[in-house]
């Protein structure tokens, strides 16, 4: 049962973890601050949010929205029909749920929801994770009440008067207490005295990173370094064979890392893609990194994200097409250089915004309060 006086909020965002996890983090923080808040998620049917959001404890409804492909494809012929159906369904959801606020974190589904909400003059907030904004957020930016961003100088893309530099909402449960930190290497059966490099490429693994490590496993076996290598499910068996053949007892192969908090804590160096949420985690945890941007990311936003860190000396950027030649060399050179790692850790921590989630949730709730007081006085 819903409390008729409770704050009702729709949260929409999805398609990728980079949109879903910030949305969940914001929703959780709002519930922490206002336990009786009634929160409904709206996602894209068949996308990963339909599974991740209920697992996080929130109800979700799906829209029949689809991606508009940048290359010519027959799928684009269906796009207008899916969009029209999504706008109608978003309208029905908003009419029935009657939210006092709509929050969008990017992705296909948040477009129709925000379009309907802004037309009905319902307060709205969008959160943009990247240094180069996604299409959906750029399309709705002029109509929404507030825009929370993670990087400075975003007035190039968004109206300056609605911008707030908050940082990205990061899972603060990644920060381990000291006693668990000291046991983190042991959780992977590793020696805490030797440097640990964490290599991961998102939940599916990253093909380039996997091929680079696989090609050099024999070499890694002879180095005073330990590697936690998250491969994704598809590459795991091949990786295990390579490690066994090379006798690389210092390389741990995992298809997926559930205890990411311990993996980060054990690592002196991280090798990964440069999605916005990963970068925010690296900053929060002060982890030096080698960033290999995913070249097929929309409008190459991962390279733009990585460059911000690399220019500040907070990370090293290795372009995807050069990774095969230089990635493992760079990794081994850094792992053996504690002074350089410490300097990078110092620089990357300046990007941390540990209060981001709380700030965004506070801004969101202030919009609801302001709106309800205006409605009451009219």
N, C-alpha and C positions, 0 to 999 in steps of 0.2 A: 504493500500500500504506500502511496506517496502522500506526504504531508502537503496540504494545499498551501501552507505558508512558507514552505521551504524554497530555497533558491533552486531554479531549474536551469540546467546548463546542457547545451549540446556541444560535444567535442567531435571534430571531424578531421581526419588526416590518415593517410595510409598509402598502401602500394609498396612501401619499403620500410624496413626497421627505422631508418633515419627520420621518417615522419611519425611512425607509430609510437616509438618509445618516448619521445618528448611529450606526445599527447597523453600517454599513460602517466608520466611523471607529473605533469601539470594537474591532471585529474586527481591523482592521489594527494597532492599537496592541498588542493581545494578541500578535499574530504577531511584532511587533517585539521584545516582551519575552520571548516564549517561541516561538521559531521552529518548534519541533516540535509546537505545539498543533494539534489536529485540529478544525477549525471547520466546522460544517454550518449553513446558513441554512434556516429554514422560513418560507415566505411564503404568500400567498393566490393560488391558481391564477388566471392571467389578469390579475393586477395588475402594476404597473410593476416591482416588485421581481424578478419572474421574468426581466426583461431586465437591470436595473441591477446585480444582485448578481453574475451570472456575468461581466459586463463588468469588475467590480472584482476578479475572480479567485477567487471563492468558489463552492463547489457549493451548490445550493438545491433543496429539494423543496417542492412546492405542496400546500396543503390546499384542499378544495372549499368553504371557508368563504365566507359572503356577509355583506353589511352588513345590520344591522337598521335599516330606515328609520323615521324618527321620525314621518312622516306615514302615514296609512292607505294601504296599497298591497298588491296581490296578491302581490308579491314576498315580503312578510313571511310568507306561508303556507309558503314553502319554507325559511324560516330554521331552524326546528327540525330539519329533515332534514339541511340542510347542516351545522348545528352538530354533530349526532350523528355524521355521517360524518367530520367534522373531528376530533372527539374520538377516534374509533376509529383514524383514520390517525395522529394525533399520538401515540397510545399505541404503535402499531406502530413509528413512527420512533424514539421514545425507547427502546423495548425493543431494537431492532436496533443503534442507534448507541451506547446506553449512556453518555450524557454524565455528566460530573462536575459540570456547571453548565449552567443555562439562563438566557439573558439575553433580556429582552423590552424593546422600545422603543416599544410601542403599536401599534395597528392590529388589524384583525380576526384575523389568524392567530396573534398572540401569546397570545390568550386561551386557546384549547384547549391549546396547548403548555404554558403555565404551569400550567394547571389540572391536567394530567396530572403534570407535574414535581413540583408541591407535594404532590400526593397520594402520590407515591412518595418523598417526603422528599429529593428531589434539591435541592441548594442553588440558589437562584434570585435574580436581581437584575433590577429594572426601572429603566428610565431614563425620566423624565417631562420632556419638553421645555418644556411650557407652564406659565403661572402658574395656569391652571385645567385640572386633569388630564382626560385622555380617559377614556371609559367603561371600556375594557378595563383600564387600569391601576388605576382605582378598584375594579373588581370583584375583582382578584387581590391588591390591596395587603395585606390582612390575613394572607395566607398566605406571602408571599415573604420571603426572608432579608434583603434590603437594597433600599432605594429611593433612587436618586440623582436629585436635583432641581436645577433651574436658578434657582429663585426662593426667597426666604425665606418664612417663615410658611406652609409647606405642611402643617403639622400639623393645619390645618383639615380636610384631606382624607385624610391618611395617618397611620398610627401613628408617633408621635414617636421611639420607640426604634430604629426601622429606617431613619430618614431620614438622608441625608447631602447637604449642600448642595455640589454639585460644579461646577455650571454645565453648559452643553451641550457635547457633543463637536463641535468645529468643525474644518473642514479647515484645518490650519495652513499648507498650501501657498498660501493666499490672501495671506499676508504676503510681499511682494516685497522683495528686497534694494534698497538705495538707487539703484544704477545702473539697474536695470530700472524702478524707480518713476519716475525722471526721464524715461524714454522712453515712459511709458504713454500719454500723450495722443497722441503721434505714431503709436502703434499703431492709432489710430482716425482718423488723418489730421487731428488737431485741434491747435489752437494752445495750447501749455502756459501761455501768459501770460493767457489768458481763462478765466474760471470754467467748469467742466464740471459739468453736472447729469446724473446717471445715473437713468433712469426704467426700472424693470422690474417685471414682475408674475409671477414664477415662470416655469417652462419653457413654459407655455401663453400667457403674456402675461396681462394683467388688463384686462377690458373697460372698467371705469370709467376707469382710467388712460389707456388708448388713446383713448377718446372725448374726454377732457379735453384731451389734447395735440393730437389731430387738429383739434379745434374752434379751437385757438389757434395753429396753426402759422404763419399769416401774421403774427401779432403777434410770435412768437418770432424770426421772420426779421429783425426790426428791432432786436432787443435784443443788448447786448454779452455774450451768454451762449452756450455750446455745449451741445448735448443729445445724449447717447447714449440712444436710445429702443429698448428691446427690446420688440417687439410680439407675439411668438408667431407661429406660421405663418399662422394664419387671418386675421390683420389686416394682415400685412406689405404686400400689394399695395396695399390702400387707403391705408396710411400713406405709401408711396412716391409715390403719385399726389398726395396732399395736399402733401407736401414739395416735389415738383417744381413744382406749380402755384404755390406760395407763393414759390418761389425761395429756400427756406430752406437755404442751403449750410452753415449752422451746426448742422443737425440730421442725425444719423446714424441710419438705420433698420436694425435687425438683427432677424431673426426669433428668433434664439437667440444667446446670448453664450457661446462656448466658453472664451475667455480672461477669465473673470470676475475673476481676480486683477488684470489690467491695467485692466479697467473700473472696479473699486473704486479702484485707485490713482490713476487719472486724475480721479476725481470729487471735487469739493469738497462736493457735496450729493447725497444719494440720495433718490429718491422711490419708495416701494415699499409692498407689503402688509406685514403685521406677523406673519408666521409666526415661530414661536420660533427656528428655525434662522437665519433672515435677521437677526433682532435680535441673536443671538449673534455673527454675522459683523460686524455694524455696530459692536458693542462692541469686538471684537478689533482691528478696523481703525480705531477712533476716528472713525467717519464720522457727521457730523450728518445727520439725515434728516427727511423729512415722511412720516409713516406714515398710510396710508389702509387701515384694517382691512377685510378681506373680510367683509361682513356675514352671509354664509351659512355661515361656519365653524361647526363644531359648538359649540353653547352660547355662541356669540359670543366664543370664547376669544381671537381676534385683537385684539378691542377691549380685553380685559382685559390682554393682553400689552403693547399699545401704551401703555395708560394708565400702566403702571409707569414706562416711559421718559419719557412726557410730564410726569408729575408731578415727575420729578427734573430737568426742564429739559434732558433729553438728546435730545429729539426733539419735533416738533410733530405733534399728532394732528389729522387732517382726516377727519371721518366721511364714509363713502362717499356719502351723500345730499347732502352739501354740497360735494363735490369739484368739480362742474361750475362752481359759483359762485366758489370761493375758491382752488382748488389752484394754478393757474398764477400768480395774483397773489402768493400766499405764496411760491411757488418763486422768482419773480423778485426779490421783496423780500429773501429770504434770500441768494440768490446774490450780491447786490450789497452784502452786509453782512458782511465778513470777521470783524469783532469778535464778532458774534453766533455765526457758524459756529465760531470758535475756542472759544468758551465751551461750545457744545453738544458739540464734539469732546472737550473736557476731561471734561464730565459723563458722556458715554456710555462713555468708556473705563473709568470706575469699575465698570461692569457686566461688564467683560471677565474671563474666567477661562481664560487660555491653557493652564493645566495640566489642564483638565477631562478631556480624553480619557485622559491618563495616569493621573489620579486614579481614574477609573472602572475602567480596565483593572486597576489595582493592587488595588482593592477586590474586583473579580471574581476575580482570581487568589488573593487571600487566602482567599476563601470556599472555593475548590477545595482549597487546602492544608489549611485547618482541617478540612474534611469528610473528606479522605483520612486525616488523622492520627487522627480520631475512629473511622473505620471500622477502621483498623489496630489501634487499642487495644482494640476490642471483641471 
